[in-house]
Amino acid sequence: MSKINFKVNIEPDRVIEEVKRHQNAELVHEELHDLGDGKQMGTLVFEKYFFRTKNRAALVVIVDNIHRATDVRVVATGSSQGLIFNFDWGAGDSFAGSVEDILREYLIE
């Protein structure tokens, strides 16, 4: 499992649109909630098959601007091969890092 957390200078709805437009994986779930007072919270869930692990991996992107700047949390899971060893040949890190790459120009931390 790989986790990344970073902040960006765009609103959650724009983060969701950018990630959806540029992510090379199947979108299996999407939601965006307007919490009022300019606050938003959204979630994206993607799935992708990785040949190097011979397994499907899930990518969860959670984004909100509840505490001023837009916070992006990314979790990639299910990319490891086998039941005993949690070794994924870098697939999880690559999958999670793809979101940070997509949003690189908007990073503030």
Residue pairs with C-beta under 8 A, 6 or more apart in sequence:
1 75
1 76
1 77
1 80
1 86
1 92
2 74
2 75
2 76
2 77
2 79
2 92
2 93
2 95
2 96
2 97
3 73
3 74
3 75
3 76
3 96
4 72
4 73
4 74
4 96
4 97
4 99
4 100
5 71
5 72
5 73
5 74
6 71
6 72
6 100
6 103
6 107
6 109
7 69
7 70
7 71
7 72
7 107
7 108
7 109
8 15
8 69
8 70
8 72
8 103
8 106
8 107
8 108
9 69
9 70
9 106
9 108
10 18
10 70
10 103
10 106
11 40
11 65
11 70
12 32
12 40
12 41
12 42
12 63
12 64
12 65
12 70
13 32
13 40
13 42
15 42
15 61
15 63
15 70
15 72
15 103
15 106
16 30
16 32
16 42
16 44
16 61
16 63
18 102
18 103
18 106
19 44
19 61
19 99
19 102
19 103
20 27
20 30
20 44
22 102
23 44
23 46
23 59
23 98
23 99
23 102
24 48
24 98
25 46
25 47
25 48
25 59
25 95
26 46
26 47
26 48
27 44
27 45
27 46
28 45
28 46
28 47
29 43
29 44
29 45
30 42
30 43
30 44
30 45
31 42
31 43
32 40
32 41
32 42
33 40
33 41
33 42
34 40
35 41
35 66
38 65
39 64
39 65
39 66
40 63
40 64
40 65
41 62
41 63
41 64
41 66
42 62
42 63
42 64
43 60
43 61
43 62
43 63
44 59
44 60
44 61
45 58
45 59
45 60
45 61
46 58
46 59
46 61
47 56
47 57
47 58
47 59
48 56
48 57
48 59
48 95
49 55
49 56
49 57
50 56
50 57
50 79
50 88
50 89
50 91
50 95
52 89
52 90
52 91
53 79
53 80
53 81
53 88
53 89
53 91
54 81
55 78
55 79
55 80
55 81
55 88
55 91
56 78
57 76
57 77
57 78
57 79
57 88
57 91
57 92
57 95
58 76
58 77
58 78
59 74
59 75
59 76
59 95
59 96
59 98
59 99
60 74
60 75
60 76
60 77
61 72
61 73
61 74
61 99
62 72
62 73
62 74
62 75
63 70
63 71
63 72
63 73
64 70
64 71
65 71
69 108
69 109
72 99
72 103
74 96
74 99
74 100
75 96
76 91
76 92
76 93
76 95
76 96
77 92
79 88
79 91
79 92
79 95
80 86
80 87
80 88
80 92
81 87
81 88
81 89
100 107
